């Protein structure tokens, strides 16, 4: 199965915890991802940014993105494409896995 390309420009993951994460990604032919992420709180709060790190990948309809946030935490985004091409899934802090949110992409791929 060919990998879907999620590196076409910037896109946003809308999270259930009132934080949007803007991704700017580079996708290799084998599905590996690199790039940047920026967390934008929807209420008053501090912004954070981070690097998309190793083991971030698109495989078929599945996506895994790991962000090394500048604030010191690491976030993991796991998702899946639906039939229309929208991504959705769950996100959690790798050091504190009970801290979770659901998310969906602002655009179709």
C-alpha positions in Angstrom: 0.0 0.0 0.0 1.4 3.4 -1.0 2.0 5.8 1.9 -0.3 8.9 2.1 1.6 12.2 2.0 0.9 14.3 5.1 3.8 16.7 4.3 1.8 18.9 1.9 2.2 22.3 3.6 1.2 23.1 7.2 -1.8 21.4 8.8 -3.3 21.6 12.3 -4.4 18.9 14.7 -7.4 20.1 16.8 -7.2 18.5 20.2 -9.9 17.8 22.7 -7.9 19.6 25.5 -8.3 23.0 23.7 -4.8 23.0 22.2 -4.2 23.1 18.5 -0.9 21.7 17.2 0.4 23.0 13.9 2.6 20.5 12.0 5.1 21.3 9.2 6.4 18.0 8.1 8.8 16.4 5.6 7.9 12.9 4.5 10.5 10.5 3.0 9.5 8.0 0.4 9.6 5.2 3.0 7.0 7.1 5.1 9.5 8.5 7.8 8.6 11.9 9.0 10.6 14.9 10.3 9.7 18.5 10.9 8.3 20.9 13.5 5.2 21.2 15.6 3.8 24.3 17.4 1.3 24.0 20.2 -1.2 26.9 20.3 -3.5 27.0 23.3 -7.0 28.1 22.5 -7.3 29.9 25.9 -4.6 31.9 27.7 -1.6 29.8 28.0 2.0 29.5 26.8 2.8 28.3 23.3 5.3 25.5 22.9 7.2 24.2 19.9 9.2 21.1 19.2 10.9 18.8 16.7 9.3 15.8 15.1 11.7 13.0 15.9 12.8 9.6 14.9 10.2 6.8 14.8 7.6 9.3 13.4 6.1 7.5 10.4 3.2 7.0 8.0 2.5 3.3 7.3 -0.6 2.7 5.1 -3.5 4.3 6.9 -1.7 4.6 10.2 0.3 7.6 11.4 2.7 8.0 14.4 4.2 11.4 15.2 6.5 11.9 18.2 7.3 15.5 19.2 10.2 16.5 21.4 8.7 19.7 22.9 11.0 22.5 24.0 9.3 22.5 27.4 10.8 19.1 28.1 8.0 16.7 27.4 7.6 14.2 24.5 4.2 13.8 22.9 3.1 10.9 20.9 0.3 11.3 18.2 -1.2 8.1 16.8 -3.8 8.3 14.2 -5.6 6.8 11.2 -7.0 8.1 8.0 -10.8 7.7 7.6 -12.4 7.0 4.2 -12.5 10.7 3.4 -8.8 11.2 4.0 -9.1 13.0 7.4 -6.6 12.0 10.1 -7.8 11.5 13.7 -6.5 9.7 16.8 -5.1 10.0 20.3 -2.2 12.0 21.7 -0.4 11.5 25.0 2.6 12.5 27.0 5.2 9.7 26.9 6.3 10.4 30.5 2.7 10.8 31.7 0.6 8.5 29.5 -2.6 9.1 31.5 -2.5 12.7 30.1 -4.3 12.1 26.9 -6.4 14.0 24.3 -8.2 13.0 21.1 -7.4 15.0 17.9 -8.4 15.4 14.2 -6.8 17.1 11.3 -8.1 20.4 9.9 -7.8 19.1 6.3 -8.1 16.0 4.1 -5.1 14.2 2.7 
